[in-house]
């Protein structure tokens, strides 16, 4: 239940062995490569990590065009490795504690998650259309609307 504080979700996840399948219900923040780079740039300029990065899991994904009558188009995970360089920084500032994507993570991410109490939840791309049709109820742009499908 992602409607709870992120620390409660992390506590629950810490009780499961690696490889446990979990079902998520609640809000996910979607951010990919360019959004991560822009957030880091903001931080480099003295701005804090945005609050939305601290309160919800981060799903590395990209939506396809939204068909009429749906909240979203097909919504599949993207490769996690492209965001690996941001994980330690974001976690050290209290965010990105739970990330969702496909593919393996680097030792850098494993070390950051151990140090900061983070989690990586692996996903697969195959059910992206069903996920969008059956599970996504609303999509709201929180930041960087100029990025289109890369927006947060």
N, C-alpha and C positions, 0 to 999 in steps of 0.2 A: 504494500500500500504506500504509494509515493506521496500521499497527501499528508503524511507525517513528517516531522522534522528530519532533515537529511541524516543527522547523527543517529536517530532511531533506526533508520533504514540501514545505515552502515553497521550498527550493532546487530541487527537481525542477519544481515549478509555474513557477518563474521562467524556465525554459528554453523554455516554450511560448508562442507568440504568442497574443494575445487572440483568443478565438473557437475555440480548440482544444477538442475534445470529450475529456473524461477520464472514466475509469471508476474508481470508488472501491471499496475493499475494506477494511473495518475498522470501528472504532467512530466514531460520530458522536454529538455531544451535541445534544440537541434542546431549544431554549429559544425562547420567544416573548415577546411584549410584557410580560406581567405578571412573568414570571421575570426579564427584563432589569431591570425597574423595581425588583424586590426586591434583585437583586444590586447595583445602583447604590446603593440605600438602605443596604445592608450596608457598602459602601465609604464612603459618606458618614459612617457611624458609626465609621469607623476600622478596619473589618475588611478583610482582603486580598481581592483577586479570587480566587474559588475555583479550586483547582488544575485541576479538570476543564475550566475555560474556557481553560486554557493548553496542554493536552495533546492536544486533539482539535479537528477542525473543528466549527463550530456550525451546525446545520441549523435554520433557522426553519421549523418545520412543526407540523402538528397531526394527531394520530391520530384516526381514527374508532373506534367501538366495536369491540372485538376479537371476531371470530367464534370459535366453538368450534374448537379444534385449531390455531389460528394464534398466532404470537407477537404480532401486532399487527393492527389493522384497517387500512384504507386510510390511507396516510401521505403526504399531499401537502404541498408547500411552501406557505408563506404569503408574503405580500407583504413584501419586504425593507425597504422604506422605513420601516416602523413601528419598526425597530430602528436606523435611521441615527444618531440622536442619541447612541447608546451606543458606537458603534464606536471613535471616537478615544480616549475614556476607557479602554475595555477594552484596546485595543491598546497604549496608553501604559503599561499595567500588565502587559504580557506575555501577553495573551490575545486571543481572537476574531480571530486572524490569518487564519483561513480561514473564510469564511461561505458558506452555501448557502441559496438561496431562489429566489423568482421575482420578476421585475420589475426595474426600473432602480434604481440607487443614486444618491444625491445627490452633488454636488461635495464636500460635507463628507466623505463616505466615500471617494471617489476620493483626496482629499488625504490622509486618514488612512492609507490603504493605501500610498500613495507614501512617506509619511513613516516608517511603521513596518514596511514590507515585508509588507503584508497582501494577501489575495486574496479576490475575490468570485466564486463559481462559480454561474452562473445555472442554474436548473432549470425544468422545466415541470410543470404539475399533472396532465396527462392520464394518465400511467402510475402514479398513486399506488396503485391497487389491486394492480397487478402487482408494483410495488416491494415492497409489504408481503408479498405471497404468496411471491415468489421470492427476496427478498433479506434481509428482516429476520429474524434468527435469535433475537434476545432483546431485551427491553425491560426496563430497570431504572430505577426512580425514584432519582435521586441527591439531589434537593433539592425542598423545597416540595410535599410530597405533598398538602397541603391545597388545592392549585391544580387537582387533577384533571388534565385533559388539557393544562393549561398548565404542569404541573410540569416540572422539568428531568429 
